[in-house]
Amino acid sequence: MSVPSVQKGIAQFLRSLKEKNASVHTIKAYTTDLEQFSAYIGEGRWDDIDHVRIRGFLAHLYDRGLSKPSVARALAALRSLYKWLAREGLVEQNPAALVATPKLPKKLPRVPTMEELNAVMDAAMPEVATFPERDALIFELLYGCGIRNSELTGINLDDIRWSNEAILIRGKGKKERFVPLGDAAAGAAKTYLPKRQEVLVDHKKSTNALLINLRDATRLTTRSVGRIVKRVAVARGLPADVHPHTLRHAFGTHLLEEGADLRAIQELLGHERLATTQRYTQLSTRHVLEVYDKTHPRAK
């Protein structure tokens, strides 16, 4: 039996699921995950795929902003695919079995307090910031607008609507929404833009990307943003586990603590389902309980 290409093997596996009357949800989820895997692998052969490449694929999903549950589901789809390939005699080994399932968080993530984040935002960027004007804007947009890392790096110059004090954001599923451009973020953008132009002139380049690399004037990647946020946060005394999504969590949590309506927060965050936004009520409740435990005399 000739061994099919990666693309054909995946197509045959998905057909077998339909023939076995697998649930519509399973087929839809596996199709999405395996099509992404096929695109990542390209024209490779099954023999060329080892556990290192599969780990690379999972890292690629994280870089695109997928959550741990979504990445875990993609790995489950790969394991099912390889079991089928083995039964059909198309592969001898299952490299997906050597990749550990992402540990799903059992606890809600710790969100920095308003005071902690204001201390970071109001201070000058630390020496570790290689492009301080840009890095300050990154923090203002992530925390001030509550956007995702992938949404941040996708912002173009003409997405900023100065007259309306808003930014056009392209979210998941190509859905668009406007988020307010606060005074602090607007000020940071106006400080950064002349410096950005200097970098472009130095490299003799032109781009519509808002956030660019100092090194080559190309669009900043989500991976780079993650490194910048962690570096600046640690230098300012925040925990080492702070990442761009932490600032998004803080945005939603702090709005709720200050009395914002849950549906308004849902709109600002671009959540499709209110249930997703309701996680912030858990975060806020936890904060209230911590305050009670620390301050109320009857809690001692």
Long-range contacts (C-beta under 8 A, 24 or more apart in sequence): 1-88, 1-89, 1-90, 3-45, 3-46, 3-90, 3-91, 4-90, 5-43, 5-45, 6-38, 6-41, 6-43, 6-44, 6-45, 6-46, 6-49, 7-38, 9-46, 9-81, 9-85, 9-90, 10-34, 10-35, 10-37, 10-38, 10-81, 12-88, 13-80, 13-81, 13-84, 13-85, 16-84, 29-73, 29-77, 30-77, 30-80, 30-81, 33-73, 33-74, 33-77, 33-78, 34-77, 34-78, 34-81, 36-61, 36-74, 37-74, 37-77, 37-78, 46-85, 46-90, 46-91, 49-95, 50-95, 51-95, 51-96, 51-98, 51-99, 53-95, 54-78, 54-95, 54-96, 54-99, 55-99, 58-99, 58-102, 63-221, 63-222, 63-223, 64-150, 64-222, 65-148, 65-149, 65-150, 65-222, 68-102, 68-103, 68-104, 68-105, 69-104, 71-102, 72-101, 72-102, 72-104, 75-99, 75-101, 75-102, 76-101, 108-279, 108-282, 108-283, 108-286, 109-246, 109-249, 109-283, 110-239, 110-241, 111-246, 111-249, 111-250, 111-253, 111-254, 111-283, 111-287, 112-238, 112-242, 112-246, 112-250, 114-254, 114-257, 116-237, 116-238, 117-143, 117-247, 117-250, 117-254, 119-236, 119-237, 120-232, 120-233, 120-236, 120-238, 121-184, 123-236, 125-232, 126-232, 126-235, 126-236, 127-235, 128-231, 128-232, 128-235, 129-228, 129-231, 129-232, 129-235, 130-214, 131-195, 131-199, 131-214, 133-188, 133-191, 133-192, 133-195, 133-196, 134-192, 134-195, 134-196, 134-211, 134-212, 134-214, 134-220, 135-228, 135-232, 136-188, 136-191, 136-192, 137-185, 137-188, 137-189, 137-191, 137-192, 137-211, 138-211, 138-225, 138-228, 138-229, 139-229, 139-232, 139-247, 140-182, 140-184, 140-185, 140-188, 140-189, 141-167, 141-185, 141-188, 142-229, 142-244, 142-247, 142-248, 142-251, 143-247, 143-248, 143-250, 143-251, 144-182, 144-184, 144-185, 144-251, 145-169, 145-179, 145-180, 145-181, 145-182, 145-185, 145-251, 145-268, 146-179, 146-247, 146-248, 146-251, 146-252, 146-255, 146-268, 146-269, 147-179, 147-248, 147-270, 148-172, 148-244, 148-245, 148-248, 148-270, 149-222, 149-225, 149-226, 149-244, 149-245, 150-222, 151-270, 152-211, 152-222, 152-225, 152-244, 153-209, 153-211, 153-219, 153-220, 153-221, 153-222, 153-225, 155-209, 155-210, 155-211, 156-208, 156-209, 156-210, 157-208, 157-209, 157-210, 158-208, 159-210, 160-189, 160-210, 162-186, 169-270, 171-270, 172-270, 172-272, 173-272, 175-270, 175-272, 177-267, 177-270, 179-268, 180-268, 249-280, 249-283, 252-277, 252-280, 252-283, 253-280, 253-283, 253-284, 253-287, 255-280, 256-280, 256-281, 256-283, 256-284, 257-284, 257-287
